[in-house]
Amino acid sequence: MKKIVILLCVVILQLFGFELGKKLPNLELANKDGGYLNSSRWSAKDMDAKVNIIFYVDPDMKDLNDDFAKELQKLHLSEKELKVFVIINMQASWIPNMLIDTVLDSKQKKFPEAHYVKDNGRVLVKKWDFKDDDYDIVAVDASHKVIFSHSGKMTPLLSKKLIGKIKLLI
């Protein structure tokens, strides 16, 4: 019976996101795998703020959490305190990449403090267990330990919870 309960807990953790407290391993997106919009290499080592938030986005869901992104803007935090990375799962959409690039340019203007990154080969799905064809939000501390994880639309309660964690860590 104990083994069944443990197995169920493991399955539930895998279905509902990242394990809190787990440290994300180093990862890089470069060349054919992706990178920043200017084609330079992105590395998990770039997440060097006290709190780092990753929005892993299916382009078809690009506006799903704009309200939460606006709440983060209102905090007016420095990049030493908070860094936001919007990583686009380029293979999660039927939309041509050229059109996605146009949308990314406009999003970068709307949210200039965010760092936009392309994942051209579902690398974060394979290496970090992000959900494919979804909108994931993961927050990590300076040591890359997961402090928050959510898939889908952020509710006002979840937004308040994550903003509270950010304020405690900065």
C-alpha positions, 0 to 999 in steps of 0.5 A, spaced: 500 500 500 505 504 501 508 503 494 502 505 491 501 511 495 508 513 493 507 512 486 501 516 486 505 522 489 510 521 484 505 521 478 501 527 481 508 531 481 509 530 474 502 532 472 502 538 475 509 541 474 515 542 477 517 540 484 518 546 489 525 546 491 528 542 485 534 546 482 534 546 475 540 544 471 544 548 467 541 549 460 543 553 453 539 555 447 543 556 441 544 556 434 539 551 431 536 550 438 534 557 439 536 563 443 535 570 444 531 574 439 538 577 436 540 570 435 545 570 441 546 564 446 541 564 452 543 560 458 540 558 464 546 562 467 543 568 465 538 567 470 542 571 475 537 575 479 534 574 486 528 571 483 527 569 476 521 568 472 520 563 466 514 564 462 514 558 457 509 560 452 505 556 446 505 562 441 497 560 440 496 562 448 501 569 447 496 573 451 493 568 456 497 571 462 498 579 460 495 581 466 500 577 471 505 580 466 503 587 468 502 586 475 510 584 475 511 591 471 508 595 477 513 592 482 518 596 479 524 592 481 531 592 478 534 586 474 538 584 480 532 583 484 527 580 478 529 578 471 523 575 467 524 570 461 519 569 456 521 563 452 517 561 446 516 554 444 516 555 437 514 548 435 508 548 439 504 552 434 502 552 426 503 559 426 509 560 421 515 563 425 515 569 421 509 571 424 511 569 430 517 573 430 513 579 428 508 578 434 515 577 439 517 584 436 511 587 438 511 584 445 518 586 446 516 593 446 510 592 450 514 589 456 521 591 454 524 589 461 522 582 459 528 577 455 525 574 449 528 567 447 526 562 442 526 555 443 526 552 436 526 544 438 522 543 444 528 543 448 525 545 455 520 540 454 525 535 453 530 537 458 526 541 464 519 538 463 515 544 461 509 542 458 508 542 451 502 546 447 501 550 454 503 556 458 507 555 464 510 560 469 516 557 473 519 562 478 526 560 481 531 563 486 538 565 485 540 558 486 535 556 480 531 552 485 524 552 483 519 556 488 513 557 484 510 553 478 503 553 474 501 551 468 495 555 464 492 562 466 494 565 473 488 567 477 488 573 482 490 568 488 496 565 484 498 572 482 498 575 489 501 568 492 507 569 487 508 576 488 508 575 495 514 570 494 518 575 490 517 580 495 520 576 501 526 574 497 528 581 494 
